[in-house]
Amino acid sequence: MNTTKTIRHRGYMTLLALLITMCMYAQNAVKGVVLDETDEPLIGATIVVKGTSAAGAVTDLDGNFTIQARKEMY
């Protein structure tokens, strides 16, 4: 009986460690709209997270973009 309790306890601890790790490396979505001086949407503008070359996006027909980036990046 004690062995089952120990295994269950290890399972809970492993699950907790996994969840903490996943939260630390979770990515967040950064959303926005790119407009020009006349408040018209810019189509095809390139947005890049400062300090990276991999995290980037291109605006759609309405100037909207979404970038998946780690929290410490922005």
Secondary structure in CASP SS format (residue, H / E / C, confidence):
PFRMAT SS
TARGET T0000
AUTHOR 0000-0000-0000
METHOD secondary structure of the structure
MODEL  1
M C 1.00
N H 1.00
T H 1.00
T H 1.00
K H 1.00
T H 1.00
I H 1.00
R H 1.00
H H 1.00
R H 1.00
G H 1.00
Y H 1.00
M H 1.00
T H 1.00
L H 1.00
L H 1.00
A H 1.00
L H 1.00
L H 1.00
I H 1.00
T H 1.00
M H 1.00
C H 1.00
M H 1.00
Y C 1.00
A C 1.00
Q E 1.00
N E 1.00
A E 1.00
V E 1.00
K E 1.00
G E 1.00
V E 1.00
V C 1.00
L E 1.00
D C 1.00
E C 1.00
T C 1.00
D C 1.00
E C 1.00
P E 1.00
L C 1.00
I C 1.00
G C 1.00
A C 1.00
T E 1.00
I E 1.00
V E 1.00
V C 1.00
K C 1.00
G C 1.00
T C 1.00
S C 1.00
A C 1.00
A C 1.00
G E 1.00
A E 1.00
V E 1.00
T C 1.00
D C 1.00
L C 1.00
D C 1.00
G C 1.00
N E 1.00
F E 1.00
T E 1.00
I E 1.00
Q E 1.00
A E 1.00
R E 1.00
K H 1.00
E H 1.00
M H 1.00
Y C 1.00
END
